[in-house]
Amino acid sequence: MIRTRTMAALLALALGACSPGGGGGGATDVTTLNRGNQSEVKSLDPHFIDGQWEAFLVGDMIMGLTTDDPRGEPIPGAAERWEASPDGKTWTFHLRKHVWSDGTPVTASDFVFAWRRIIDPKTAAPYAYYLWLIKNAKAISDGQAKPDALGIEAVDDQTLVVTLEHPAPYFTEYLLHQTTWPIPRHKVEALGTAWSQPQNFVGNGPFTVKEWVPNDHLTMVKNPKFYDAAHVRLRTINYYPTTDNVAAINRLRSGELDVLYTLPSSKIDWLRANMAKELSMRPILNNYYIAINLTRPPLKDIRVRKALSLAYDRQQMSNKIIKLGDPPAYSFIPPGVANYPGGAVLPFKDTPYAECVAQAQALMRAAGYGPDNRLKLNYETTTTPDSKRYAAAYQAMLKAIYVDIDIVQVDTQIHYSNMQKHAFDLAPAAWVADFNDATSFLDLLRTGAGNNYGLYSNPKFDALLARAEDTVDPRARGELLKQAEQISLDDYAVIPTRMGQTLDIVMPQVKGWIANVRNFNRSRWLWKEVPKAG
């Protein structure tokens, strides 16, 4: 990444700047890392978060059975070793002897307690469906079994046995997800949901919370009781919500931030010219799409849904408006997913856009709409400057097919909450794989899944996912999942828009940052050095 003379001068100023509130530490303080983190977090309780930016933050303080290595791949975490049964359905984990940040031992019962809590319908956890891989979890979610029927057992304080509904060769990666992390049973039983307030919080990870000023910053400090504290170099981490990522660039340049997660596409040309070395843009298992609320009468009509997808000019959006290099999407699952053949595609991929618009107009007329009877919908999006630009561009495209959308901008937390409540017509969404498998994306469209925003439901789609679960051969399984993806595309369940990549900016003083397909760079592995002059 190129640094011009002007940028070198700005960086020199940055290195002498003081950091903002929340723990102190400018760029010359090599013990403090300041991370720009897209949005405010809803909670420090892993059962009530679902955004990647939330998993970044809470994952610095809580560690699961496996944990992320510097490349985002699974290594032993709370469990120091494990073994699986020959049929791949029973896993035995041997916990390392380690403690919560208040000194209380972490035991297998903390995991049992946590998993039963999140799967209990009374908890109303948005990500509970993630545990449906565990035996009896789906029945518990549906109220047909009690939480204590879940396939998890504490044999003793250091031994945990987990039984799966079907083999999952990706299980060690699956366990990186916050849904499977432990929570401190002794704290939750004493304080209820208040356990995750900063003054009560305890974790078993490398850092613990010191201060949280909502919508300003969250400061965490090194946990001296972390089992591997001797190898954690940083002492303080400040997480800053950076909803306005244009303003966040200025904070980077002034030395207030060391890294930024998500960059403004409107500034990409300037960034490539002036901060090329700081840009971290690599392929990632990530898709972008527009969710369609299938409970709304006009959107139940497949002709309308197809027209809305046809009208989205993917080439124009990706190449001339967004300009990040993201490939236009004509499928739901991104390329590069393990053991997945790909090939499912929207039928109009190679159709010229003008012809797509003509097809969309004909579909809308057949559905009863036209110049004198336009369809009116709301389009809810977040408050970032880029979100407004993208929405306005799509708004202009839709006018040609007799659709008028009212753009509503809300905070990111509210946006995703509204989608989980199905309180929208159209709404943009993005997904980064929880684990490297096609089901991490297809589960978003499974009937009853917590992040199935549009309430898509097709028995044939669900049946294919179920058959894939019981299929051991990777090729045969991949073909079943491909058929499921094609069904969802034929149903126009969502509007795929583009495939993603990492959009990070990492300043030169930050070391240990390794771009990876999951886009997880835990603070445990990072450190800072003062850049050499010249």
N, C-alpha and C positions, 0 to 999 in steps of 0.2 A: 504494500500500500504506500503510494507515493506521498511524501511529505514535502511540500514546497517550502520555500524560504519563509513565506508568510505563516504557514502552519508551524514551522520550527519555532518561530517567534511566539506564536500562540501557545505552543506546548511549553516553552520556557516559562511563560507566565503561569501556565497551569501548574507546573511543578512547584511553583512558589506559593500557590494559593492555599488558603485554609479551607477545610471542608466545612459544609454546613452543619447545622445542629444534628444531634442524634449520635453522639459518640466521638465526634471530632476525628481528626486525621486527614490531612490533605494528601496530595500525591506523594510528598516526600516522606510521609509516614508509612513505612513498609509493613507495619503490623495491622493496618486497617484497610479493608476492601469496601468500596462504595459501589453498589450494584443498582443500576436502573432496571426496574422490574415490571414494566408495562402497566400494571393496575394494582389497586389496593386489594389485599386479601380479605376474605370473608371471616376467616377463623384460623386459629392455630390448632384446632382439633382436626386430625386427618380424616375424620368421618364426615366433615361438612365442607370439604373443599373439593373442587373438580377442575380448576384451571391449572395449566402448566406452571404459570407464574407462582401459584400458591404452592405447588409441589416443589418448586425450586427452593422456596423459603423454608417451609416446614421440614423439608428433607435435609436441611442443614442441622436440624435439632432432634429428629427421630430417625432411627435406623431399623430397617426390617431384617428378616432372616437373611436375605442377601442384600447387598448394597452396591452402589455404582462405583466402578473403578474410574481412573482418570479419563477413560474413553467411553464412559457410560455403559460399560458391560458389567454383568453380575459377578461379584466375588463374595466370599463369606462375610457376613455382617454380624447380626446377633447370633446366628448359627455359625459355628466354626467348621462344621462338616455335616454331611447328610448322605443318605443312600435311598435309592428307590427300589421298590419290589420289581420282580421280573415283568409283571404286566403293566408297569408304569403308573399304577393307580394309587399306591401307598408310598408316602415319603416320610422318612424318619429324620428329624433334625436334632442335632446335638448342640445345645446352646453353649456359648462361651460364658464363663463367669464374668459378669460385668454388672454395673449398677445404673440406676436412674441418677439424674444429676443431683438429687437430694440424698444419695447414698443408699437408697433402698435397692436390694438386689432385683434384677430383671429375671423373671422366671417364665416357664412355659405357660403358666396360668394367665400371665398378662396377655399373651397372644390369644388364648382361648377366650378370655373375657372380651378382648377387642373384636375378634371376628364374630362372636355371638351378638355383640352390641350392634355392629354395623349392619348385620343381616336382618336384625329384628325389625319388622315393619314399623314398630312404634318409634324407632329412631328416625325414620324418614330420611335416611342418608341418600343423597342424589346418586352416589356411585355404588350402591349396594349390589346392583346387578353384576358388577365385576366379579363377585365371589360365586357366581352361579357355577363356576368350574368345580367348586368344592361340593362334595356329596351332600345332598338334601338341601343345598342352599336355595335353589329355585322354589322348592316346596315351602320353605320357611318364608321367603319373600311373598309368596302367594297366600300366606296364612294357613297353609295346610299341614304345617309341622311346627314344633316349638324350636326356639333357637338352640336348645341343648342337643338337638338331633343333628347339628352340623358336624361334618366329618373332620373334626379336629379334637385331639385329646392330649392332655398333659399327663404323660406316664409318670414323670417326676419333675422336679424343678428344672432340670436341664434337658429333658427329653420331650419332644413334641412330635406327634404323629398326625399326618394330614392325609385324608382319603379323598380322592378325586372322583368325579362322575365318569371321567374318561381319561385316557393317557394324554399328557400334555408335554411334549418334548421341550417346550419353551418355558417350563415351569420356573426355573431359577430366574429367568428374566421377568416373568409374570410377577414374581415376589418383590420386584423393585417398586411396585406401585404402592401409593399411600394407603390404598384400601386394605392392604395386608400388613401394615405396620402395627406394632404393639402400642397400647396406651397404658399408662400407669394405673393399674386396678385400684391400688390403695388410695390414690388421689381422686379418681372418679367416684368411687364408692363413698368417699367422705364429702366431696364437694359437688357432685353432679357435673353439669355442663360448665360450671364455673372453674373446673380444673384447668381449662386452657387459657384462662385470663393470665396476662403476663406475671402478675404477682404470685400466681399459684402453679404456673407451668413447670413441669419437669420433663426431660427427655433423656434418651440414651445415646444421642448423637454427639458430634464433635463440638457443637455450639449450643448455647441456651439463651433465651430471650432476656434482655436487660430492660428494654423500654420500647413501648409501642405508642406512637402518636398517630392515630388514624389519619389517612390521607396526607401524611407528611413523611414519616419514616418508621422503620422498625430496626432497632439495634439489638444485635446478639453478640455475646462474648464467648470466648473459648471455654469449653466445659472441662475443668481440670480432672473430672472423674471419668471422662471418656476413656475407653480401654486403650486407645491408641493416641492419647493426647500428646505424647512425646514427639510424634511426627506431624502434628498440626502446626503449621507455621504462623498462620494469622491469629491475631488476638481479638479483633473486632470486625464484624460485618454490619454494614448499614445497607438495608434494602429500602429503596425509594420508589414509590409508584410513579411511573412516567407516562401517564395517559397522553400528554402532549409530547410526542416524541420529537417534534421539531424543536421545542424548547429544550428537550433533553440533550440534543446535539450541542447546544450552547453550554450546557452544564458539563458535558464532557470536555469541551474545549477550555473551559475555565478551571478545570481540575476538580470539580465537585463530584464527578462520577469517574469510575475506572472502567466499567463495562456497561453496555446497554443491550438489553434484550428487546428486539424489534427496532427497526429504523424507519424513518419517514420516506416513503417511496418518492415523494415530491422532491426530495433532496438527493436522490441517488446519483444523478449526474455529477453534482458537486462533490459528493462523498467519494465517488470513484476517481475524480480528478485530484482531490486534496487529502483524502484519508484512506487510500487504497490499502496500505499495509495494516490498517486497523480494522478493516472490514473482514468479517468472517461469514462468508456465504458459501455453504456447501449443501449438497443434496441431503434431504432429510425425509423420513417417513411421515409425510404431512400432506393433508389435502385441505382445500378451501371449497366451500359449497354454500349454496343458499337453501336454507331449510324452508319447506312448504308445509303449512299447517293443513293437513288433510281433513281436519274436522270442520273447516269453513266451507259452506256449500259450494261456492264457485270453484274452489280448489279441489273438491272431490272429483271434478270432471277431468279425466285424463287429457282431454283435448286442450283444456286451458293450461294444465301443467306442462304439456309438451310445447305449447306455444310460448310459454314463459322461458323455457329452456332454449328454444330455437332463437328467440330474440336476443339472448345474451351473446354479444359479439366477443367471443373469447380471445380471438387474435388481437382485436383492437384494444381490449382491456389489458391483456398481458404485455403487449409490445409497445403500445403508445401511451397508455394511461398509468399503469403500474410500473412498468419498465424495470423490474427487478430481475428479469431473466427467468421468472417462474413459467414453466410450460403450461399452456392452456390444457384444461382437463375435459376429456370426453369420457372418462370413466370415474369411478369412485375410489378405487384402491390405487395408491401411487405406485410407480415402478420401484423395483428393488426389494419388494417384500419377499422374505424367505419362503421357499417351497410353494411359490404361487406362479402359475404359468402366465397370467395376464391374458389379454385378448378380448375381454368384455368391453363393449364400447357403445356409445350412443350412435344411432344409425346415420346421423347427418354429419359425422366428423369431417368428411371430405366434400361436403356441399358448400358452394359459395354462399357467402352471407346474404346477398340479395335474394337468393332463392330460399334461404331459411326464413327470411322475413315474409316472403310471399306465402310460404307454407303456414307460417304462424298466423297470418291474417286470415287465411282460409279456415284454419281450425277455429279461430275466435268467432268468425261469422257463423260457422256451423254450430257453435255453442251458444249463439244468440246475441253476440256482441258486434259492434260496428261503430262507425263514426258518430252515430246518433244515440248509441247506447254503450258507452264506454264502461269498462270494468274498473272499479275503484278499490284499491287495496292499500293497506299500510305496510311500510317497509321499515322495520326497526333495526337500528344499527348502533354502534358505540359512538363515543364523543371524540374519537381521534380525528385530526384533520384529514387523514387518508380515507377514513370510513365515509366521511361526507362526500369526498370527491368520487369515490367508487359508486356510491349510491346515486349521486347526481348523473353519472354517466349511464347507469342502468335505467334510471328514470327516463332519460332522453331516448334510449333504445326502445323502451316499452311504448312510448307514445305512438310509434308507427304501427303497433298491433292493437290499438284501441284500449290500452291499459294505462291508467293514471295511478301513480303510487304517491302516497303521502309519506315523506321521510321523517321518521321520529328518531332522535338521537338521545340515548340514555347512557349512564355509566355502565362500564363493562359488567360489574356485579349484577346490576339490575337487568341488563340485557340477557345474560345467561339464565338468570332466575326466571325471567319472563318466558324464555324458550322452554325451560323445564316445566313451567306451568301451562305451556301451549297458549300463551297470551300474545299472539302475533299472527300476521298473515304470511309475510315473507321476512326472513331474517338471515343475514350472513353468519356463517360459523366456520370454524377451522378445527382440525383434529390432528394431533401428533400421536403416533402409535404408542400405546402403553407397553406393548411388547411386539417383537418382530414377527407378526403373523397376520394374515388377511382378516382373521376374525376380530382383531382389534378395531378394524373399520366396519366390518359387516355387522358386528354386534350393535352398532349405533342404529341399525334399522330393524333389529329383532323386536318382535312384539313384546311390549312391556318393559323394554330397557329404559333405564332412567334418563339417558341422553338421546332417546329417540324423540327429538323435539317435535316433529310433525305428526307423530302417532301413526307412522306407516305400519301396515300390517298385511302380510300376505302369507297364508298357510304354506304355499309351495316354497317360498323363500325360507321360512322357519324350518320346514321339513328338511331342506337341503343342508342347512346348518347343523341340524340334529344328526343327519346321516354322516356328515363330515366329522363330527365329534367321535363317532364310533369307527371311523376308518383309519387304520394304522398306516397303510401305504401312502407316502407323501404325495406321489403323483395322482393317485385316485382321489385323495382328499382335496388336492389343489383343484382338480377338475370340478368337483362338487361345489367348491367355493366360487369358482368362476361362473358356474351356472347360476348360483345364487346372486352374484353381482349383476349378471345380465338381466335377471328377472327384475331387480330393483331399478335398473336403467330403463328397461322396457316399460315399467310402471311410472317412470318419471317421479320417483319418490323424493328426490332432491334435485337441485340444479348444480352439478359439478362445475366449478369455475376455473381452478388452477391447482397445480401441485406446488408444494412449498420447498423452502430451503431455510437454512439458518440465516437469521437476519441480525447478527450480533456485531457490535463494535467493541473491540478489545484494545485498550490503550497499551502502549509499549511497556509500561511498568508492570503489567500483569503477566505472570509466568505460570506455566503448567496448564494453560487452556488448550484443550485438544477438541477440535470440531468433531462431532459424531452424529450418527443418524438419529439418535434420540434427543439431541440437543440438551443433554444434561451435563453440566460442569459444576460438580459439587465443590463448595468452598474449601472442604477438607484438603483437596489436592492442589489448591492454588497458593501462590505467594507473590510478593511484590519486590521489585528491585528498582532503585533509582536509575533511570536511563542514563547512559553515558553521554556526555556532551559531544557535539559534532556529528 
